[in-house]
Amino acid sequence: MIGLDFDGTLAPIVPDPADARVAPEAAAALVRLGGLVGAVAIVTGRPAATAIEYGRVPGGPGLADVPGLVVLGQYGLERWEGGQVTSPPPPPGVERVRAEAPALVASLGFTLTDGAEPGVTLEDKGRAVAVHTRRAPDPEGTLRALREPLAKLAAETGLAVEPGRLVLELRPPGMDKGHALGAFLAERAARSVLFAGDDLGDLAAFEAVRLSGLPGVTVCSASTEVTELARRADVVVDGPAGVAALLTALADALPPRAAS
Ligand SMILES: O=P(O)(O)OC[C@H]1O[C@H](O[C@H]2O[C@H](CO)[C@@H](O)[C@H](O)[C@H]2O)[C@H](O)[C@@H](O)[C@@H]1O
């Protein structure tokens, strides 16, 4: 079974989250791998349908063309399979965060912008709200300053803070990529696993690979923004281009599956 994160692993990091797109070489390799391995799953913080949408490749095969693909979105709360999304209703706290986050950001002296001007941007994911600082004048400093106030808002609204690459997400607690991947491995009675990721949220999936007891490989899509994953991974590759090259090499190396 092959598990993959989306942003920073299959899709290069870009300033505007709405501009992220799967690398065409990665999508093409996954289309091949879907017919060669037991299962391919994308385990992402994105809504499941967004990963599929941003996984389209003009004039070529996209993620929706990967045979048997499953997308476990919103850290495992949602599932896309065969064109259908299943997901629980949004927790009530998200509505309050949506209403209060703009004033909170402004009260700390930061400009909230839709991205046209430099500043902090909000991404409403339905079941979670992500507060991005990549386009702020001081991305790291802004992230540090927002950490505590957002943690307080999360605590008051029954949500958890998920830190990521120049982003703090307020999202429902009780699910993470480790639980999502572990349950999927059990569901598919997987016999081996490879998981690739780039961000702190992927560490739980790395742990699920180890806890599964299966022959497994963890792959870090390396960046200068997050260095902890490289220390914990079995294999380190150079960002999404390195992941695409690895997947292509894997597709070249695997024999066709015996018909069952
Ligand atoms: O689990 P993932 O698939 O890695 O998703 C995690 C979050 O990724 C997205 O944000 C990141 O990518 C953006 C586009 O490249 C970038 O602008 C941002 O700075 C990164 O943090 C996404 O916007 C979030 O919703 C995801 O949860």
The ligand as an SDF file (V2000), in Angstrom:
LIG
                    3D

 27 28  0  0  0  0  0  0  0  0999 V2000
   -1.7250   17.4130    4.6260 O   0  0  0  0  0  0  0  0  0  0  0  0
   -1.3360   18.2620    3.4570 P   0  0  0  0  0  0  0  0  0  0  0  0
   -1.8090   17.7210    2.1600 O   0  0  0  0  0  0  0  0  0  0  0  0
    0.1330   18.5590    3.4210 O   0  0  0  0  0  0  0  0  0  0  0  0
   -2.0540   19.6530    3.6900 O   0  0  0  0  0  0  0  0  0  0  0  0
   -1.6160   20.4940    4.7630 C   0  0  0  0  0  0  0  0  0  0  0  0
   -2.0480   21.9020    4.5100 C   0  0  0  0  0  0  0  0  0  0  0  0
   -1.4760   22.2850    3.2680 O   0  0  0  0  0  0  0  0  0  0  0  0
   -1.8680   23.5010    2.6500 C   0  0  0  0  0  0  0  0  0  0  0  0
   -1.0330   24.5240    3.1130 O   0  0  0  0  0  0  0  0  0  0  0  0
    0.3020   24.3560    2.7110 C   0  0  0  0  0  0  0  0  0  0  0  0
    0.4020   24.4080    1.2830 O   0  0  0  0  0  0  0  0  0  0  0  0
    0.0420   25.6870    0.6950 C   0  0  0  0  0  0  0  0  0  0  0  0
    0.0910   25.5440   -0.8230 C   0  0  0  0  0  0  0  0  0  0  0  0
    1.3560   25.1690   -1.2570 O   0  0  0  0  0  0  0  0  0  0  0  0
    0.9890   26.7730    1.2270 C   0  0  0  0  0  0  0  0  0  0  0  0
    0.6390   28.0440    0.6900 O   0  0  0  0  0  0  0  0  0  0  0  0
    0.8960   26.8080    2.7610 C   0  0  0  0  0  0  0  0  0  0  0  0
    1.8600   27.7280    3.2800 O   0  0  0  0  0  0  0  0  0  0  0  0
    1.1890   25.4170    3.3550 C   0  0  0  0  0  0  0  0  0  0  0  0
    0.9740   25.4110    4.7530 O   0  0  0  0  0  0  0  0  0  0  0  0
   -3.3340   23.8180    2.7970 C   0  0  0  0  0  0  0  0  0  0  0  0
   -3.5910   25.1370    2.4530 O   0  0  0  0  0  0  0  0  0  0  0  0
   -3.9240   23.4300    4.1210 C   0  0  0  0  0  0  0  0  0  0  0  0
   -5.3300   23.5320    4.0890 O   0  0  0  0  0  0  0  0  0  0  0  0
   -3.5550   21.9920    4.3920 C   0  0  0  0  0  0  0  0  0  0  0  0
   -4.1940   21.5010    5.5420 O   0  0  0  0  0  0  0  0  0  0  0  0
  1  2  2  0
  2  3  1  0
  2  4  1  0
  2  5  1  0
  5  6  1  0
  6  7  1  0
  7  8  1  0
  7 26  1  0
  8  9  1  0
  9 10  1  0
  9 22  1  0
 10 11  1  0
 11 12  1  0
 11 20  1  0
 12 13  1  0
 13 14  1  0
 13 16  1  0
 14 15  1  0
 16 17  1  0
 16 18  1  0
 18 19  1  0
 18 20  1  0
 20 21  1  0
 22 23  1  0
 22 24  1  0
 24 25  1  0
 24 26  1  0
 26 27  1  0
M  END
$$$$
